[in-house]
Amino acid sequence: MKTSKLIQKAEEFLGSDNRKRKEKIKHLKHALKKLSKREKELEIKFAEDRGDKEKISNELALIHAHRKKGLKLLKQLQKERKEAKKAKEAKRLKKLNS
C-alpha cells in the first residue's frame, strides 16, 4: 500500500469527528433495531386483541414516531459522513496537485 493511502486510512481511523459520528451511527442503528422489534411485537398483540387496544395503539404511535425521527437522524449522519469524506479527498487531491 502506498504511503498516501496509509496516511489517509490513519486519518480516517484517528479523526475524532469521524469516530464520534461513527459511534453515533452504531448506537442509533442498535436503538432503531430495538424499536422496530418492539413495534412488531405490539402490532401482533394489537391484531390478536390481547390487552388494552387504546394503550397499545398509543404506544405504537409513539414508537413509530421515535423510529421515524431516528431514521431521519441516521440518514443525516450518514450524509455528513460522506460529505466529510469527499471534502478530505478533495483537499488531499488539491494538496497533491500543488
Distance bins in CASP14 RR format, pairs under 12 A and 6 or more apart:
PFRMAT RR
TARGET T0000
AUTHOR 0000-0000-0000
RMODE 2
METHOD distances of the structure
MODEL  1
1 7 0 0 0 0 0 1 0 0 0 0 0
1 8 0 0 0 0 1 0 0 0 0 0 0
1 9 0 0 0 0 1 0 0 0 0 0 0
1 10 0 0 0 0 0 1 0 0 0 0 0
2 8 0 0 0 0 1 0 0 0 0 0 0
2 9 0 0 0 0 0 1 0 0 0 0 0
2 96 0 0 0 0 0 1 0 0 0 0 0
3 9 0 0 0 0 0 1 0 0 0 0 0
3 10 0 0 0 0 0 1 0 0 0 0 0
3 96 0 0 0 0 0 1 0 0 0 0 0
4 10 0 0 0 0 0 1 0 0 0 0 0
4 11 0 0 0 0 0 1 0 0 0 0 0
4 89 0 0 0 0 0 1 0 0 0 0 0
4 92 1 0 0 1 0 0 0 0 0 0 0
4 93 0 0 0 0 0 1 0 0 0 0 0
4 95 0 0 0 0 1 0 0 0 0 0 0
4 96 1 0 0 1 0 0 0 0 0 0 0
5 11 0 0 0 0 0 1 0 0 0 0 0
5 12 0 0 0 0 0 1 0 0 0 0 0
5 89 0 0 0 0 0 1 0 0 0 0 0
5 92 0 0 0 0 0 1 0 0 0 0 0
5 96 0 0 0 0 0 1 0 0 0 0 0
6 12 0 0 0 0 0 1 0 0 0 0 0
6 13 0 0 0 0 0 1 0 0 0 0 0
7 13 0 0 0 0 0 1 0 0 0 0 0
7 14 0 0 0 0 0 1 0 0 0 0 0
7 88 0 0 0 0 0 1 0 0 0 0 0
7 92 0 0 0 0 1 0 0 0 0 0 0
7 95 0 0 0 0 0 1 0 0 0 0 0
7 96 0 0 0 0 0 1 0 0 0 0 0
8 14 0 0 0 0 0 1 0 0 0 0 0
8 15 0 0 0 0 0 1 0 0 0 0 0
8 18 0 0 0 0 0 1 0 0 0 0 0
8 85 0 0 0 0 1 0 0 0 0 0 0
8 88 1 0 0 1 0 0 0 0 0 0 0
8 89 0 0 0 0 1 0 0 0 0 0 0
8 91 0 0 0 0 0 1 0 0 0 0 0
8 92 1 0 0 1 0 0 0 0 0 0 0
8 93 0 0 0 0 0 1 0 0 0 0 0
8 95 0 0 0 0 0 1 0 0 0 0 0
8 96 0 0 0 0 0 1 0 0 0 0 0
9 15 0 0 0 0 0 1 0 0 0 0 0
9 18 0 0 0 0 0 1 0 0 0 0 0
9 88 0 0 0 0 0 1 0 0 0 0 0
10 18 0 0 0 0 0 1 0 0 0 0 0
11 17 0 0 0 0 0 1 0 0 0 0 0
11 18 0 0 0 0 1 0 0 0 0 0 0
11 19 0 0 0 0 0 1 0 0 0 0 0
11 84 0 0 0 0 0 1 0 0 0 0 0
11 85 0 0 0 0 0 1 0 0 0 0 0
11 88 1 0 0 1 0 0 0 0 0 0 0
11 89 0 0 0 0 0 1 0 0 0 0 0
11 91 0 0 0 0 0 1 0 0 0 0 0
11 92 0 0 0 0 1 0 0 0 0 0 0
12 18 1 0 1 0 0 0 0 0 0 0 0
12 19 0 0 0 0 1 0 0 0 0 0 0
12 21 0 0 0 0 0 1 0 0 0 0 0
12 22 0 0 0 0 1 0 0 0 0 0 0
12 81 0 0 0 0 0 1 0 0 0 0 0
12 84 0 0 0 0 1 0 0 0 0 0 0
12 85 1 0 0 1 0 0 0 0 0 0 0
12 88 0 0 0 0 1 0 0 0 0 0 0
12 89 0 0 0 0 0 1 0 0 0 0 0
12 92 0 0 0 0 0 1 0 0 0 0 0
13 19 1 0 0 1 0 0 0 0 0 0 0
13 22 0 0 0 0 1 0 0 0 0 0 0
15 21 0 0 0 0 1 0 0 0 0 0 0
15 22 0 0 0 0 1 0 0 0 0 0 0
15 23 0 0 0 0 0 1 0 0 0 0 0
15 81 0 0 0 0 0 1 0 0 0 0 0
15 84 0 0 0 0 1 0 0 0 0 0 0
15 85 0 0 0 0 0 1 0 0 0 0 0
15 88 0 0 0 0 1 0 0 0 0 0 0
16 22 0 0 0 0 0 1 0 0 0 0 0
16 23 0 0 0 0 0 1 0 0 0 0 0
16 84 0 0 0 0 0 1 0 0 0 0 0
17 23 0 0 0 0 0 1 0 0 0 0 0
17 24 0 0 0 0 0 1 0 0 0 0 0
17 77 0 0 0 0 0 1 0 0 0 0 0
17 80 0 0 0 0 1 0 0 0 0 0 0
17 81 0 0 0 0 1 0 0 0 0 0 0
17 83 0 0 0 0 0 1 0 0 0 0 0
17 84 1 0 0 1 0 0 0 0 0 0 0
17 85 0 0 0 0 0 1 0 0 0 0 0
17 87 0 0 0 0 0 1 0 0 0 0 0
17 88 0 0 0 0 0 1 0 0 0 0 0
18 24 0 0 0 0 0 1 0 0 0 0 0
18 25 0 0 0 0 0 1 0 0 0 0 0
18 77 0 0 0 0 0 1 0 0 0 0 0
18 80 0 0 0 0 1 0 0 0 0 0 0
18 81 1 0 0 1 0 0 0 0 0 0 0
18 82 0 0 0 0 0 1 0 0 0 0 0
18 83 0 0 0 0 0 1 0 0 0 0 0
18 84 1 0 0 1 0 0 0 0 0 0 0
18 85 1 0 0 1 0 0 0 0 0 0 0
18 87 0 0 0 0 0 1 0 0 0 0 0
18 88 0 0 0 0 1 0 0 0 0 0 0
19 25 0 0 0 0 0 1 0 0 0 0 0
19 26 0 0 0 0 0 1 0 0 0 0 0
19 81 0 0 0 0 0 1 0 0 0 0 0
19 84 0 0 0 0 0 1 0 0 0 0 0
20 26 0 0 0 0 0 1 0 0 0 0 0
20 27 0 0 0 0 0 1 0 0 0 0 0
20 77 0 0 0 0 1 0 0 0 0 0 0
20 80 0 0 0 0 0 1 0 0 0 0 0
20 81 0 0 0 0 0 1 0 0 0 0 0
20 84 0 0 0 0 0 1 0 0 0 0 0
21 27 0 0 0 0 0 1 0 0 0 0 0
21 28 0 0 0 0 0 1 0 0 0 0 0
21 73 0 0 0 0 0 1 0 0 0 0 0
21 74 0 0 0 0 0 1 0 0 0 0 0
21 76 0 0 0 0 0 1 0 0 0 0 0
21 77 1 0 1 0 0 0 0 0 0 0 0
21 78 0 0 0 0 1 0 0 0 0 0 0
21 79 0 0 0 0 0 1 0 0 0 0 0
21 80 1 0 0 1 0 0 0 0 0 0 0
21 81 1 0 1 0 0 0 0 0 0 0 0
21 82 0 0 0 0 0 1 0 0 0 0 0
21 83 0 0 0 0 0 1 0 0 0 0 0
21 84 1 0 0 1 0 0 0 0 0 0 0
21 85 0 0 0 0 0 1 0 0 0 0 0
22 28 0 0 0 0 0 1 0 0 0 0 0
22 29 0 0 0 0 0 1 0 0 0 0 0
22 77 0 0 0 0 1 0 0 0 0 0 0
22 78 0 0 0 0 0 1 0 0 0 0 0
22 80 0 0 0 0 0 1 0 0 0 0 0
22 81 1 0 0 1 0 0 0 0 0 0 0
22 84 0 0 0 0 0 1 0 0 0 0 0
22 85 0 0 0 0 0 1 0 0 0 0 0
23 29 0 0 0 0 0 1 0 0 0 0 0
23 30 0 0 0 0 0 1 0 0 0 0 0
23 77 0 0 0 0 0 1 0 0 0 0 0
23 81 0 0 0 0 0 1 0 0 0 0 0
24 30 0 0 0 0 0 1 0 0 0 0 0
24 31 0 0 0 0 0 1 0 0 0 0 0
24 70 0 0 0 0 0 1 0 0 0 0 0
24 73 0 0 0 0 1 0 0 0 0 0 0
24 74 0 0 0 0 1 0 0 0 0 0 0
24 76 0 0 0 0 0 1 0 0 0 0 0
24 77 1 0 1 0 0 0 0 0 0 0 0
24 78 0 0 0 0 0 1 0 0 0 0 0
24 80 0 0 0 0 0 1 0 0 0 0 0
24 81 0 0 0 0 1 0 0 0 0 0 0
25 31 0 0 0 0 0 1 0 0 0 0 0
25 32 0 0 0 0 0 1 0 0 0 0 0
25 70 0 0 0 0 0 1 0 0 0 0 0
25 71 0 0 0 0 0 1 0 0 0 0 0
25 73 0 0 0 0 1 0 0 0 0 0 0
25 74 1 0 0 1 0 0 0 0 0 0 0
25 75 0 0 0 0 0 1 0 0 0 0 0
25 76 0 0 0 0 0 1 0 0 0 0 0
25 77 1 0 1 0 0 0 0 0 0 0 0
25 78 1 0 0 1 0 0 0 0 0 0 0
25 79 0 0 0 0 0 1 0 0 0 0 0
25 80 0 0 0 0 1 0 0 0 0 0 0
25 81 1 0 0 1 0 0 0 0 0 0 0
25 82 0 0 0 0 0 1 0 0 0 0 0
26 32 0 0 0 0 0 1 0 0 0 0 0
26 33 0 0 0 0 0 1 0 0 0 0 0
26 74 0 0 0 0 0 1 0 0 0 0 0
26 77 0 0 0 0 0 1 0 0 0 0 0
26 78 0 0 0 0 0 1 0 0 0 0 0
26 81 0 0 0 0 0 1 0 0 0 0 0
27 33 0 0 0 0 0 1 0 0 0 0 0
27 34 0 0 0 0 0 1 0 0 0 0 0
27 70 0 0 0 0 0 1 0 0 0 0 0
27 73 0 0 0 0 0 1 0 0 0 0 0
27 74 0 0 0 0 0 1 0 0 0 0 0
27 77 0 0 0 0 0 1 0 0 0 0 0
28 34 0 0 0 0 0 1 0 0 0 0 0
28 35 0 0 0 0 0 1 0 0 0 0 0
28 66 0 0 0 0 0 1 0 0 0 0 0
28 67 0 0 0 0 0 1 0 0 0 0 0
28 69 0 0 0 0 0 1 0 0 0 0 0
28 70 1 0 0 1 0 0 0 0 0 0 0
28 71 0 0 0 0 1 0 0 0 0 0 0
28 72 0 0 0 0 0 1 0 0 0 0 0
28 73 1 0 0 1 0 0 0 0 0 0 0
28 74 1 0 1 0 0 0 0 0 0 0 0
28 75 0 0 0 0 0 1 0 0 0 0 0
28 76 0 0 0 0 0 1 0 0 0 0 0
28 77 1 0 0 1 0 0 0 0 0 0 0
28 78 0 0 0 0 1 0 0 0 0 0 0
29 35 0 0 0 0 0 1 0 0 0 0 0
29 36 0 0 0 0 0 1 0 0 0 0 0
29 67 0 0 0 0 0 1 0 0 0 0 0
29 70 0 0 0 0 1 0 0 0 0 0 0
29 71 0 0 0 0 0 1 0 0 0 0 0
29 73 0 0 0 0 0 1 0 0 0 0 0
29 74 1 0 0 1 0 0 0 0 0 0 0
29 75 0 0 0 0 0 1 0 0 0 0 0
29 77 0 0 0 0 0 1 0 0 0 0 0
29 78 0 0 0 0 0 1 0 0 0 0 0
30 36 0 0 0 0 0 1 0 0 0 0 0
30 37 0 0 0 0 0 1 0 0 0 0 0
30 70 0 0 0 0 0 1 0 0 0 0 0
30 74 0 0 0 0 0 1 0 0 0 0 0
31 37 0 0 0 0 0 1 0 0 0 0 0
31 38 0 0 0 0 0 1 0 0 0 0 0
31 63 0 0 0 0 0 1 0 0 0 0 0
31 66 0 0 0 0 1 0 0 0 0 0 0
31 67 0 0 0 0 1 0 0 0 0 0 0
31 69 0 0 0 0 0 1 0 0 0 0 0
31 70 1 0 0 1 0 0 0 0 0 0 0
31 71 0 0 0 0 0 1 0 0 0 0 0
31 73 0 0 0 0 0 1 0 0 0 0 0
31 74 0 0 0 0 1 0 0 0 0 0 0
32 38 0 0 0 0 0 1 0 0 0 0 0
32 39 0 0 0 0 0 1 0 0 0 0 0
32 63 0 0 0 0 0 1 0 0 0 0 0
32 64 0 0 0 0 0 1 0 0 0 0 0
32 66 0 0 0 0 1 0 0 0 0 0 0
32 67 1 0 0 1 0 0 0 0 0 0 0
32 68 0 0 0 0 0 1 0 0 0 0 0
32 69 0 0 0 0 0 1 0 0 0 0 0
32 70 1 0 0 1 0 0 0 0 0 0 0
32 71 1 0 0 1 0 0 0 0 0 0 0
32 72 0 0 0 0 0 1 0 0 0 0 0
32 73 0 0 0 0 1 0 0 0 0 0 0
32 74 1 0 0 1 0 0 0 0 0 0 0
32 75 0 0 0 0 0 1 0 0 0 0 0
32 77 0 0 0 0 0 1 0 0 0 0 0
33 39 0 0 0 0 0 1 0 0 0 0 0
33 40 0 0 0 0 0 1 0 0 0 0 0
33 67 0 0 0 0 1 0 0 0 0 0 0
33 70 0 0 0 0 0 1 0 0 0 0 0
33 71 0 0 0 0 0 1 0 0 0 0 0
33 74 0 0 0 0 0 1 0 0 0 0 0
34 40 0 0 0 0 0 1 0 0 0 0 0
34 41 0 0 0 0 0 1 0 0 0 0 0
34 63 0 0 0 0 1 0 0 0 0 0 0
34 66 0 0 0 0 0 1 0 0 0 0 0
34 67 0 0 0 0 1 0 0 0 0 0 0
34 70 0 0 0 0 0 1 0 0 0 0 0
35 41 0 0 0 0 0 1 0 0 0 0 0
35 42 0 0 0 0 0 1 0 0 0 0 0
35 59 0 0 0 0 0 1 0 0 0 0 0
35 60 0 0 0 0 0 1 0 0 0 0 0
35 62 0 0 0 0 1 0 0 0 0 0 0
35 63 1 0 1 0 0 0 0 0 0 0 0
35 64 0 0 0 0 1 0 0 0 0 0 0
35 65 0 0 0 0 0 1 0 0 0 0 0
35 66 1 0 1 0 0 0 0 0 0 0 0
35 67 1 0 1 0 0 0 0 0 0 0 0
35 68 0 0 0 0 1 0 0 0 0 0 0
35 69 0 0 0 0 0 1 0 0 0 0 0
35 70 0 0 0 0 1 0 0 0 0 0 0
35 71 0 0 0 0 1 0 0 0 0 0 0
35 74 0 0 0 0 0 1 0 0 0 0 0
36 42 0 0 0 0 0 1 0 0 0 0 0
36 43 0 0 0 0 0 1 0 0 0 0 0
36 63 0 0 0 0 1 0 0 0 0 0 0
36 64 0 0 0 0 1 0 0 0 0 0 0
36 66 0 0 0 0 0 1 0 0 0 0 0
36 67 1 0 0 1 0 0 0 0 0 0 0
36 68 0 0 0 0 0 1 0 0 0 0 0
36 70 0 0 0 0 0 1 0 0 0 0 0
36 71 0 0 0 0 1 0 0 0 0 0 0
37 43 0 0 0 0 0 1 0 0 0 0 0
37 44 0 0 0 0 0 1 0 0 0 0 0
37 63 0 0 0 0 0 1 0 0 0 0 0
37 67 0 0 0 0 0 1 0 0 0 0 0
38 44 0 0 0 0 0 1 0 0 0 0 0
38 45 0 0 0 0 0 1 0 0 0 0 0
38 56 0 0 0 0 0 1 0 0 0 0 0
38 59 0 0 0 0 1 0 0 0 0 0 0
38 60 0 0 0 0 1 0 0 0 0 0 0
38 62 0 0 0 0 0 1 0 0 0 0 0
38 63 1 0 1 0 0 0 0 0 0 0 0
38 64 0 0 0 0 0 1 0 0 0 0 0
38 66 0 0 0 0 1 0 0 0 0 0 0
38 67 0 0 0 0 1 0 0 0 0 0 0
39 45 0 0 0 0 0 1 0 0 0 0 0
39 46 0 0 0 0 0 1 0 0 0 0 0
39 56 0 0 0 0 0 1 0 0 0 0 0
39 59 0 0 0 0 1 0 0 0 0 0 0
39 60 1 0 0 1 0 0 0 0 0 0 0
39 61 0 0 0 0 0 1 0 0 0 0 0
39 62 0 0 0 0 1 0 0 0 0 0 0
39 63 1 0 1 0 0 0 0 0 0 0 0
39 64 1 0 0 1 0 0 0 0 0 0 0
39 65 0 0 0 0 0 1 0 0 0 0 0
39 66 0 0 0 0 1 0 0 0 0 0 0
39 67 1 0 0 1 0 0 0 0 0 0 0
39 68 0 0 0 0 0 1 0 0 0 0 0
40 46 0 0 0 0 0 1 0 0 0 0 0
40 47 0 0 0 0 0 1 0 0 0 0 0
40 60 0 0 0 0 0 1 0 0 0 0 0
40 63 0 0 0 0 1 0 0 0 0 0 0
40 64 0 0 0 0 0 1 0 0 0 0 0
40 67 0 0 0 0 0 1 0 0 0 0 0
41 47 0 0 0 0 0 1 0 0 0 0 0
41 48 0 0 0 0 0 1 0 0 0 0 0
41 50 0 0 0 0 0 1 0 0 0 0 0
41 56 0 0 0 0 0 1 0 0 0 0 0
41 59 0 0 0 0 0 1 0 0 0 0 0
41 60 0 0 0 0 0 1 0 0 0 0 0
41 63 0 0 0 0 1 0 0 0 0 0 0
42 48 0 0 0 0 0 1 0 0 0 0 0
42 50 0 0 0 0 0 1 0 0 0 0 0
42 51 0 0 0 0 0 1 0 0 0 0 0
42 52 0 0 0 0 0 1 0 0 0 0 0
42 53 0 0 0 0 0 1 0 0 0 0 0
42 55 0 0 0 0 1 0 0 0 0 0 0
42 56 1 0 1 0 0 0 0 0 0 0 0
42 57 0 0 0 0 1 0 0 0 0 0 0
42 58 0 0 0 0 0 1 0 0 0 0 0
42 59 1 0 1 0 0 0 0 0 0 0 0
42 60 1 0 1 0 0 0 0 0 0 0 0
42 61 0 0 0 0 0 1 0 0 0 0 0
42 62 0 0 0 0 0 1 0 0 0 0 0
42 63 1 0 0 1 0 0 0 0 0 0 0
42 64 0 0 0 0 1 0 0 0 0 0 0
42 67 0 0 0 0 0 1 0 0 0 0 0
43 50 0 0 0 0 0 1 0 0 0 0 0
43 56 0 0 0 0 1 0 0 0 0 0 0
43 57 0 0 0 0 0 1 0 0 0 0 0
43 59 0 0 0 0 0 1 0 0 0 0 0
43 60 1 0 0 1 0 0 0 0 0 0 0
43 61 0 0 0 0 0 1 0 0 0 0 0
43 63 0 0 0 0 1 0 0 0 0 0 0
43 64 0 0 0 0 1 0 0 0 0 0 0
44 50 0 0 0 0 1 0 0 0 0 0 0
44 56 0 0 0 0 0 1 0 0 0 0 0
44 60 0 0 0 0 0 1 0 0 0 0 0
45 51 1 0 0 1 0 0 0 0 0 0 0
45 52 0 0 0 0 0 1 0 0 0 0 0
45 53 0 0 0 0 1 0 0 0 0 0 0
45 55 0 0 0 0 0 1 0 0 0 0 0
45 56 1 0 1 0 0 0 0 0 0 0 0
45 57 0 0 0 0 0 1 0 0 0 0 0
45 59 0 0 0 0 1 0 0 0 0 0 0
45 60 0 0 0 0 1 0 0 0 0 0 0
46 52 0 0 0 0 0 1 0 0 0 0 0
46 53 1 0 0 1 0 0 0 0 0 0 0
46 54 0 0 0 0 0 1 0 0 0 0 0
46 55 0 0 0 0 0 1 0 0 0 0 0
46 56 1 0 1 0 0 0 0 0 0 0 0
46 57 1 0 0 1 0 0 0 0 0 0 0
46 58 0 0 0 0 0 1 0 0 0 0 0
46 59 0 0 0 0 1 0 0 0 0 0 0
46 60 1 0 0 1 0 0 0 0 0 0 0
46 61 0 0 0 0 0 1 0 0 0 0 0
46 63 0 0 0 0 0 1 0 0 0 0 0
47 53 0 0 0 0 0 1 0 0 0 0 0
47 56 0 0 0 0 1 0 0 0 0 0 0
47 57 0 0 0 0 0 1 0 0 0 0 0
47 60 0 0 0 0 0 1 0 0 0 0 0
48 56 0 0 0 0 0 1 0 0 0 0 0
49 56 0 0 0 0 1 0 0 0 0 0 0
50 56 0 0 0 0 1 0 0 0 0 0 0
51 57 0 0 0 0 0 1 0 0 0 0 0
51 59 0 0 0 0 0 1 0 0 0 0 0
52 58 0 0 0 0 1 0 0 0 0 0 0
52 59 0 0 0 0 1 0 0 0 0 0 0
53 59 0 0 0 0 0 1 0 0 0 0 0
53 60 0 0 0 0 0 1 0 0 0 0 0
54 60 0 0 0 0 0 1 0 0 0 0 0
54 61 0 0 0 0 0 1 0 0 0 0 0
55 61 0 0 0 0 0 1 0 0 0 0 0
55 62 0 0 0 0 0 1 0 0 0 0 0
56 62 0 0 0 0 0 1 0 0 0 0 0
56 63 0 0 0 0 0 1 0 0 0 0 0
57 63 0 0 0 0 0 1 0 0 0 0 0
57 64 0 0 0 0 0 1 0 0 0 0 0
58 64 0 0 0 0 0 1 0 0 0 0 0
58 65 0 0 0 0 0 1 0 0 0 0 0
59 65 0 0 0 0 0 1 0 0 0 0 0
59 66 0 0 0 0 0 1 0 0 0 0 0
60 66 0 0 0 0 0 1 0 0 0 0 0
60 67 0 0 0 0 0 1 0 0 0 0 0
61 67 0 0 0 0 0 1 0 0 0 0 0
61 68 0 0 0 0 0 1 0 0 0 0 0
62 68 0 0 0 0 0 1 0 0 0 0 0
62 69 0 0 0 0 0 1 0 0 0 0 0
63 69 0 0 0 0 0 1 0 0 0 0 0
63 70 0 0 0 0 0 1 0 0 0 0 0
64 70 0 0 0 0 0 1 0 0 0 0 0
64 71 0 0 0 0 0 1 0 0 0 0 0
65 71 0 0 0 0 0 1 0 0 0 0 0
65 72 0 0 0 0 0 1 0 0 0 0 0
66 72 0 0 0 0 0 1 0 0 0 0 0
66 73 0 0 0 0 0 1 0 0 0 0 0
67 73 0 0 0 0 0 1 0 0 0 0 0
67 74 0 0 0 0 0 1 0 0 0 0 0
68 74 0 0 0 0 0 1 0 0 0 0 0
68 75 0 0 0 0 0 1 0 0 0 0 0
69 75 0 0 0 0 0 1 0 0 0 0 0
69 76 0 0 0 0 0 1 0 0 0 0 0
70 76 0 0 0 0 1 0 0 0 0 0 0
70 77 0 0 0 0 1 0 0 0 0 0 0
70 78 0 0 0 0 0 1 0 0 0 0 0
71 77 0 0 0 0 0 1 0 0 0 0 0
71 78 0 0 0 0 0 1 0 0 0 0 0
72 78 0 0 0 0 0 1 0 0 0 0 0
72 79 0 0 0 0 0 1 0 0 0 0 0
73 79 0 0 0 0 0 1 0 0 0 0 0
73 80 0 0 0 0 0 1 0 0 0 0 0
74 80 0 0 0 0 0 1 0 0 0 0 0
74 81 0 0 0 0 0 1 0 0 0 0 0
75 81 0 0 0 0 0 1 0 0 0 0 0
75 82 0 0 0 0 0 1 0 0 0 0 0
76 82 0 0 0 0 0 1 0 0 0 0 0
76 83 0 0 0 0 0 1 0 0 0 0 0
77 83 0 0 0 0 0 1 0 0 0 0 0
77 84 0 0 0 0 0 1 0 0 0 0 0
78 84 0 0 0 0 0 1 0 0 0 0 0
78 85 0 0 0 0 0 1 0 0 0 0 0
79 85 0 0 0 0 0 1 0 0 0 0 0
79 86 0 0 0 0 0 1 0 0 0 0 0
80 86 0 0 0 0 0 1 0 0 0 0 0
80 87 0 0 0 0 0 1 0 0 0 0 0
81 87 0 0 0 0 0 1 0 0 0 0 0
81 88 0 0 0 0 0 1 0 0 0 0 0
82 88 0 0 0 0 0 1 0 0 0 0 0
82 89 0 0 0 0 0 1 0 0 0 0 0
83 89 0 0 0 0 0 1 0 0 0 0 0
83 90 0 0 0 0 0 1 0 0 0 0 0
84 90 0 0 0 0 0 1 0 0 0 0 0
84 91 0 0 0 0 0 1 0 0 0 0 0
85 91 0 0 0 0 0 1 0 0 0 0 0
85 92 0 0 0 0 0 1 0 0 0 0 0
86 92 0 0 0 0 0 1 0 0 0 0 0
86 93 0 0 0 0 0 1 0 0 0 0 0
87 93 0 0 0 0 0 1 0 0 0 0 0
87 94 0 0 0 0 0 1 0 0 0 0 0
88 94 0 0 0 0 0 1 0 0 0 0 0
88 95 0 0 0 0 0 1 0 0 0 0 0
89 95 0 0 0 0 0 1 0 0 0 0 0
89 96 0 0 0 0 0 1 0 0 0 0 0
90 96 0 0 0 0 0 1 0 0 0 0 0
90 97 0 0 0 0 0 1 0 0 0 0 0
91 97 0 0 0 0 0 1 0 0 0 0 0
91 98 0 0 0 0 0 1 0 0 0 0 0
92 98 0 0 0 0 0 1 0 0 0 0 0
END
